[in-house]
Every structure is written in C-alpha cells, then in structure tokens.
Amino acid sequence: MTDSLLALMPDTWNAMHWWLPALIAAMLAIPVVFWSNFSKQIGTGRGFFLSSLKAIAIGLLVLCLLEPMSQFEQAKPGANSLIVMADASQSLDVKDSGRSDSRAKELSRLLDQDATWLNQLERNFELRRYTFDERSTNVVDFQDYAANGRASEILNSMSTVGRRVAGKPTAGIILLTDGNESTDPDLADFDWSQLPPVYPVVIGDSQPLRDLSITNVTTSQTNFESAPVTIKVELVAQKFSGKTVTVQLAGEDDIVIESQEVRRLEDGKSFAVRFKLKPENRGVNVFEVRAFEKGTSADDENGEATLVNNRRLVIVDRGKGPFRVLYIAGRPNWEYKFMRRALADDSELDLVGLLRVANKEPKFTFRSRDGETTNPLFRGFGNQEDDTAEQYDEAVMIRLDTRDEVELRDGFPKDAAGMFEYDAIIIDDLEASFFTQDQKTLLSQFVSLRGGGLMMLGGVATFARGGYDRTPIGESLPVYLDQRSPTPENIDYRLDLTREGWVQPWIRIEPTREDELKRLETMPPFQTLSRSRSIKPGATILASATGSDDETHPALVVQRFGNGRTAAMLIGDLWRWKLQSENENEDLNKAWRQTLRWLVSETPRRVEVLAEPDLSQSQLTRIRVDIRDEEFKPQLNAELELKVITPSQKEIAIASQQDSRKVGSYVAEFSSREPGAYRVVASAKSPEGELIEMRETGWVSDPAVAEFESLQPNRDFLRQIANETGGELVEVADLESFASDFDARKVPVSETKSVPWWHRWSIFAAAIGLLLAEWGARRMWGLA
C-alpha cells in the first residue's frame, strides 16, 4: 500500500517559485467553495460532499501550476535488439480441438508483418527474426514461414542465437513454440547465463487431441528357435474409447508379416502388442510397425490430429554369426552325432569336432617294425613322416568339419591365438589329464578374458570323476568338484525345469507352459548323471534331475565367469532323448541349437560396431568400433574403413579417429540428413594390412518420433526456461498487452524520461470528472 502511494507522488517540481501564489489561490478558493455549499437548503452532509468534490478538482489544477514531473526508465529507442524466434518444426502441423487451422497457420498469422504486437515492439527495439527447427535461421521477415522442420532443438537453437548476440545489448528472446523439444538435453548442466531473458509464448491448447500414437518400440533377442526376436510395441490412444485398433508388422518390402487387433481401448491408457518372429536374413533387418483404427488404413486420417506417430521403423541386427563351436571328446559318441545333425542346417553355428579314437600308448620297440617310430595304427594312411604322424606317446585324434587341412592339425590348441578363434568350447567324456597345464589355464582365460562360452557334459570322465577339481577349468565351472559322490547304478532320472529355468526361453522347447509340461512328462528317463556337492555362489540351476530313489540333483547349471559364461550339463546321456523317444520329433535337435546359441549369444567378436544416437542432437549418430587382436587384447594401430549406406542406398565413406580414453577403440560421427534406416559397414585391418573382420550394424533416424511424442504444449519446460533466464511465460491472448508494456522492462540500454503532470490527460480527466460529478449530484438533488 505504501509503495502504491509513493508511486503516485511526483519525482520533481519544475515551478516551485509558484508555490506561494498557488497556496494563496487554494486558500482563497477552497473556503469559498465550502462556504457556498453550507446552507439550510443543502444540508451539512450534502454540502460537505459537494464541496469536497469541487475542492479536490481545484486542488489538482492549482497543483499543476507547480509543474510536477514523473520520471521513469524506459528502453532507449533503437539501442537494444530484441530477438523473435518462431518454431518451424513439423510438430506444429496439428489442429487443436475446435480449430479449423493448424497451430502452424495460427502462428503464421501472429507473425504477419502487420501484426500489432510486432509493430509495437519495432518502435523501440531492433527486431531480429529467426526461425528454428534443428538449427536457427536468420530471416528478414516471416512471410515465408512454414512448419516443415524435422525436429525442434529449442535449447541448442537459443544457445546459437545467444552466442551471436553475446556482448551486444539484447533485451530478450520472444520464443513462439509449443515447447516440445526433440532432443533430451541435460538441463542441470545447461549454461543459462549465456541467454538473455526468454519470454516463451505458448502455441497450442492443452486439451487432449484425438490421436493414436506409437510411443515406444523395443526389440529383444533370445535363443528360442521358433521366434528368436520379440518386438514390443507400446501405444497410447486419445479419444478412441471403445474402438478397435489394428497393429501391423511389415518387412522391408512392405509385405505384412503379422497383424493383431486390440479391442475396447481406454483413453490415455497405454497398451502393448508383441510380435515374435524369426528373421530369414542375417545381418541388419528393417521392419515397420504401424497402427490404425480397424476398418481404415494406415494412410486414413480418420479425424486424427496427425498420422506421423502412427508408424515406426525398427532395426533388428542378426549379423554377429556365424559362431564357431569346438567340440572335444574322449571317444566317439552319440552325443556328437546328434549335435552335429542338429547344427547341419544352422547358418549361425559352425561345429568343429576333435574326437579321440585311441589313448596314448607307451612306446615299445617290439610292437613296431625296425626303424619305425610312428603308431602302427596309422600305417597305410600316407602320413608316415615323423613330424606329422601320431607318435606312440600321443593320443590318436580325428578332426571333423574343420575349416581347412591346417585347422587343429596339431590337436587341441596350445596358444591363445588358436583357442580364441572359437566362440564356445564343449568338453565331453575327456579327463583333465588330457590337457596340459598351459591349456587348462588358456581354457579358463578363454572364458574370463576372451568372453567365450564353456560347457562340460556329464560323461564318465568329466567333472569330479575326470579329475577337474583344483584345476583352472574346474574353477571356471559353476559346480563344486571337491567331493566325488558315488553314483548308484540302475537309477532312472527324470528331467524337470526349475523356477529359474522356466523364465529362460532357450531352455524351453514348446511355446506354452502347458505344451512344455506335456513334453517333459513324455521325455524318456536318463541313466548317467554326474552328481555335484553343490553349486557355486552366483550360479543358477535351470534344470534338475529327480531319480527313482526320489533324490533331486542339479542337471543344468550356468554362471557368469569373467567376460564369458560357463555351463555344466551334468546328464551324460542326452542322446537317449532321441533314441528312446516314441515319436519322431526334433526336440533334441532344437534343444541343442537353442543351448549353443545361448552359449555364444554374448561372445564378443574381434571387431564390434555400435551406433548410438546422440540424445542432445537430433540428427547426430555416434559410431564406436572396438578392435581386438588374435588374443583379444586391444589392437594397436589398426586400419579402419567405415562406410555408411543411407536410406536412399547412397554409400558415404566417413573418417574415424582413435578414442583417447580407450585403447583399440575408434569413434566417428555421422549426421543423418534424411529419415529412414541407415547401415554402417566397418572393415578392420591389422597394421600388416590383413583383414581382421568386417562388421555391420544399423540405426533408424526418425526425428518425428520425438517431435510427436506429445501433442500437448510442454508448459512446464517453457516455464522453466522463463524462470531460469529471468523472463516470464506469455499466453497468445496476452501478447499485445505484453508488447505494449515491454519497453518499460529492465533492458541493457535505457533512458530516463520525464513527463509533466500538465501533459498527462489523466490529471485533467480526474479534475473534469470531479466537477461533473459535483454538477450531477446537484441536479439529482434538485439544487442546480
């Protein structure tokens, strides 16, 4: 109240030498006024009221003789610049409820060169006009304004403009936008001090619009053979209550792979649809998901605010294979036969066999011919050279499905380069003494350092009975081997899944729980089981074996070990599953395929490529390539070629540089100028010029996803911008009044302006109003 009264007081008096005549005039006039209005006819109360009205009017006029002056600060005309930034992104191309025009057209009218609010601001400020989407663009006027930008980078655009006017007197930024930022900026670390006061003008209403939107699409890959890829589509519908929606999955050739219907939708409530499929092609696969009301098509607007958010591209990368699996066994057996048969037509897995057909033999001269030092078992095979034929003190091994005649020629690998070229190793019916100490250590490092998969099968010469206790191999396994439990004879074991096993898709054969239970019930019993005292901390039992003696033991145990994973299949005669099955089925083959895919699913390759979008910039994608040598150590001084294939099939070579923070890692950036699916092919060579590996991955550039994630204006975000910069949020309806008073705000360059009361119409209006009120009262009371 006190501040309001002080604001009414004049700041200076320019004619104080008139104070005595003014005082005399007031002292003569005011008593006369009161004396003339006090009579019996008028009455005391009415006389005082009428006299007061006229006395105040006379007092205001007499006060003007002293020339009181009011002083205030206002922007100096033309000395300050004022930035007007208009959002030109496609998110404004929607219509609010009850509106015939889109938000973009309404904003275009606001930006017309004859707009009153712009003309008011231009009187005192140097207006600088910008449009922005992914970047800001300086324009002479807004006559060619169109909302066709792919993305809204509000903070980045304001930062760019702020840097351009740094050091110049800038009154502020008037930001006309819906506030829907396409990127995900870190607001906590954003430097707000670089911006002048920002005055966001909210474009659009906050009422929900009729819209069906795909809000998120995620992919998950499993080793479940019939459907290794699951695509989860999350949707939200507004004003679709009770309607039925069709959701489709289409391939790159636009052929619909699967279609699902969702009935009885609830407004504002999200729902999910899952597609399970097995991509036919290896490498990068591109799919499209789309949603629309049943009875219409994906291109039918059907009263929706926009159709842009009804479609979404999704990348499925199935390009890490083929994986190489080494199977080593102490004797030929049924297990390898069925495993080999299961993987015969699997393009993702290459099985290499190394089987021992004869144990080591001591060298006795009387068993050979004179001068013969090689094992007579190989006599006649044409390999009688001493450096190639098996000696008496060596096991006789055969190689199956090797890559060439050199692979495994010297038996089980003896160095990291030879062992680490495999992605998984399976040990079956082979005692620990077969391996040298170096090989045992390398097998442990194969899992922990290289990140490979190691599985041991429960044959008669493995686990505790194979002497693996207190060896590097035994330490990597998920079960304890320090206690040899006697194995009773003539006991049948039934296989069951544990609670943890039921949630692992690669363990199950059938798609439903009911079918899987039936399969387990009809599964033949097993007779060979390597019993273990207990499992190690961190290990998980996925399957158990219950004997006819009602004792239950672990059957399949897995664990993480360093960078890789290990598994213990304690049943040693899985082949009975196939031989004793009453029905001809492929259950065992399917089980082996799924198990081995799980074993290699996280195995790193020598060249790994990762493409991730930069969340702070809508078009930028960061590409990282990790290159390893034969021992899976970071490759130094590698040669890397990167090639990007755009959605229009244009090939672009891009440069990369070594990451200073990580040895053997190379980084590159690519700006996605057109929407769609991109592929990047990385070709890595050793310093000697030998090709290490070619790898491929992909990503989707679709700025419209973030643009139309929400159709309501983001008032909270705009209010935060205003608060952080010292501005205020402005509604479109208040824009003209805001513009008319803007020059009275605090600005960098201002001037003091003095206005005499004599020139203020409000003073004379008040005096004339008081006199008219006094005259009207007299007329009303019959005194005039």
Order of alpha helices (4+ residues) and beta strands (2+ residues): alpha-beta-alpha-alpha-beta-beta-alpha-alpha-beta-beta-alpha-beta-beta-beta-beta-beta-beta-beta-beta-beta-beta-alpha-beta-beta-alpha-beta-alpha-beta-alpha-beta-alpha-alpha-beta-beta-beta-alpha-alpha-beta-beta-beta-beta-beta-beta-beta-beta-alpha-alpha-beta-alpha-beta-alpha
